Amino acid sequence: MKKRNLLLAASIGFAVGYLLKSQLDTKQKVTPEKALSNAKEAFKQNGPISGSWIYMKPEEVEKNGLVYQAYRGGITRNIDGESKQYEFYVDVETGGIIATTETA
């Protein structure tokens, strides 16, 4: 009887742990590395990139009356021999680009 109870308790523990992990995986936020990768892919559609960076700590950004937690980063590209720099914000929750601006 004790072995049966032990196996039952272990099975229940495993099932609860598995369900909890799957719930946490679906709510996990976008990492800064993934946010930078998303931004680079979007910018690469318009030409090659020569450099990129991202701040690892999210910032609060307001856009159209909504407040987002976002990573701030930048992209550098050479267009006709001229270096152009762009700054962008990527939403921590979805990984989508919130805003971009040309800085130099």
C-alpha positions in Angstrom: 0.0 0.0 0.0 2.8 2.4 0.8 4.5 2.0 -2.6 1.2 2.6 -4.3 0.7 5.9 -2.4 4.3 6.9 -3.1 3.9 6.3 -6.8 0.6 8.1 -6.8 2.1 11.2 -5.0 5.1 11.2 -7.4 2.8 11.0 -10.5 0.6 13.9 -9.2 3.7 15.9 -8.4 5.1 15.3 -11.9 1.8 16.3 -13.6 1.4 19.5 -11.5 5.1 20.4 -12.3 4.6 19.8 -16.0 1.4 21.9 -16.1 3.0 24.7 -14.2 6.0 24.8 -16.5 3.9 24.9 -19.6 1.9 27.8 -18.1 5.1 29.7 -17.3 6.5 29.1 -20.8 3.5 30.7 -22.4 3.7 33.8 -20.2 7.5 34.3 -20.5 8.5 37.7 -21.8 10.8 38.3 -24.8 14.5 38.3 -24.0 16.6 41.3 -25.0 18.5 39.0 -27.4 15.3 37.9 -29.1 14.1 41.5 -29.3 17.4 42.6 -31.0 17.1 39.6 -33.4 13.5 40.7 -34.3 14.5 44.3 -34.9 17.5 43.2 -37.1 15.3 41.0 -39.2 12.9 43.9 -39.8 15.7 46.3 -40.7 17.4 43.8 -43.0 14.4 43.9 -45.3 15.6 47.4 -46.3 19.3 46.6 -46.7 22.4 45.3 -44.9 23.2 46.2 -41.3 26.7 47.1 -40.1 26.1 47.2 -36.4 23.5 46.9 -33.6 23.1 47.2 -29.8 20.3 46.8 -27.2 19.9 47.8 -23.5 19.2 44.8 -21.4 16.9 46.6 -19.0 13.4 47.4 -20.1 12.2 51.0 -20.1 8.7 52.6 -19.9 7.7 54.0 -23.2 4.4 55.9 -24.0 3.1 55.7 -27.6 -0.4 56.8 -28.6 -1.6 57.2 -25.0 -0.5 53.6 -24.1 2.4 52.7 -21.8 4.7 49.9 -22.8 7.6 48.1 -21.2 10.2 48.1 -24.0 13.8 47.4 -24.8 15.7 50.3 -26.4 18.2 49.5 -29.1 19.9 50.8 -32.2 20.9 49.7 -35.7 23.7 51.2 -37.9 23.8 50.8 -41.7 25.8 52.2 -44.5 23.7 53.8 -47.3 25.6 55.1 -50.3 28.8 55.3 -48.2 27.1 57.3 -45.5 26.5 55.8 -42.0 23.0 56.1 -40.7 21.9 55.2 -37.2 18.4 54.3 -36.1 17.0 53.8 -32.6 14.1 51.5 -31.9 11.9 50.2 -29.1 10.7 46.6 -28.9 7.7 45.6 -26.7 8.8 43.2 -23.9 5.6 41.3 -24.0 5.2 40.7 -27.7 8.6 41.3 -29.3 7.0 43.8 -31.8 8.7 47.0 -32.7 6.9 49.9 -31.1 8.8 52.8 -32.6 11.8 53.7 -34.8 13.6 57.0 -35.3 16.7 58.0 -37.4 19.2 59.5 -35.0 22.2 60.4 -37.1 
